[in-house]
């Protein structure tokens, strides 16, 4: 659910100012999921009070802003959660329309929960597939 995604993302480790996608699952997901293709972008929606929206056209720009502490971890987490929810929505609709309680669907859900519980990294998910 959207609430589960937000809860998992918000509880993920993301040390402010440290641009190491190996030890930061939020940066890892940003690098390997969102910016996996060359034509991707990510908009961080923020209040004008906190500097307004930020748009990144590649991972390197995002990491540079993160290391410079121009981008707060919570703002990045919110953007990643929103991106995941939006990206997974068509998949979720399709899977639940076909067989919401099929063993395969239950298996996929269990895998995602287990991965988020352990490391939250994309590489951990890929290792289980």
C-alpha positions in Angstrom: 0.0 0.0 0.0 1.0 3.6 -0.3 1.2 3.9 3.5 3.6 0.9 3.6 5.9 2.3 1.0 6.0 5.7 2.8 6.6 4.0 6.1 9.5 1.8 4.8 11.1 4.6 2.9 10.9 7.1 5.8 12.5 4.5 8.2 15.4 3.8 5.8 18.9 4.9 6.8 20.0 8.0 4.9 22.7 10.0 6.7 22.6 13.6 5.8 25.5 14.8 3.7 27.0 11.4 3.0 26.9 10.6 -0.7 27.6 6.9 -0.6 24.9 4.9 -2.5 26.4 1.7 -1.2 25.5 2.4 2.4 22.5 4.6 1.8 19.5 2.7 0.5 17.7 5.9 -0.6 20.6 7.0 -2.7 20.9 3.5 -4.0 17.3 3.3 -5.1 17.6 6.8 -6.6 20.8 5.8 -8.6 19.6 2.4 -9.8 15.9 2.8 -10.1 15.0 6.4 -10.8 18.1 7.3 -12.8 18.6 3.9 -14.4 17.8 5.4 -17.8 19.6 8.4 -19.2 16.4 10.4 -19.8 15.1 10.3 -16.2 14.5 13.2 -13.9 13.3 13.6 -10.3 11.6 16.6 -8.8 11.8 17.2 -5.1 8.7 19.1 -4.0 9.5 21.4 -1.1 7.9 24.4 0.5 9.2 27.8 -0.5 10.2 28.1 3.2 12.8 25.4 2.5 14.0 26.7 -0.8 11.2 25.5 -3.1 11.2 22.6 -5.5 14.4 21.1 -6.9 14.7 19.2 -10.2 17.5 16.8 -10.9 18.2 15.4 -14.4 20.8 12.9 -13.3 22.1 11.1 -10.2 25.4 13.0 -10.1 23.5 16.4 -9.7 21.3 14.9 -6.9 24.3 13.4 -5.1 26.2 16.7 -5.2 23.2 18.6 -3.7 22.8 15.8 -1.1 26.5 16.0 0.0 26.4 19.8 0.1 23.3 19.4 2.4 21.2 21.4 -0.1 18.8 18.4 -0.2 17.5 17.1 3.2 17.2 13.3 3.6 13.5 13.6 4.4 12.8 15.6 1.2 14.6 12.9 -0.8 12.7 10.1 1.0 9.4 11.8 0.2 10.3 12.1 -3.4 11.5 8.5 -3.7 8.3 7.2 -2.0 6.1 9.3 -4.3 8.1 8.0 -7.4 7.8 4.4 -6.2 4.0 4.8 -5.6 3.5 6.3 -9.0 5.7 3.8 -10.8 4.3 0.7 -9.1 0.6 1.8 -9.5 0.0 0.2 -12.9 1.7 -3.0 -11.8 -0.3 -3.1 -8.6 -3.6 -2.6 -10.5 -2.7 -5.3 -13.0 -1.6 -7.9 -10.5 -4.6 -7.4 -8.3 -7.0 -7.5 -11.3 -5.5 -10.9 -12.4 -5.2 -12.8 -9.2 -5.0 -10.8 -5.9 -4.5 -13.8 -3.7 -2.5 -16.0 -6.0 0.6 -17.7 -4.5 2.9 -15.7 -6.8 1.3 -12.4 -5.7 1.7 -13.3 -2.1 5.3 -14.4 -2.8 6.1 -11.1 -4.4 4.6 -9.1 -1.5 6.5 -11.2 1.0 9.8 -10.6 -0.9 9.3 -6.9 -1.0 8.5 -6.7 2.8 11.5 -9.0 3.7 13.9 -6.9 1.6 12.7 -3.6 3.0 13.1 -5.1 6.5 16.7 -6.2 5.9 18.6 -3.7 3.9 16.2 -1.8 1.7 18.6 -1.9 -1.2 17.8 -2.6 -4.8 20.7 -5.0 -5.0 19.1 -7.1 -2.2 15.9 -7.3 -4.1 17.7 -8.3 -7.3 19.5 -11.0 -5.5 16.2 -12.7 -4.5 14.8 -12.6 -8.1 
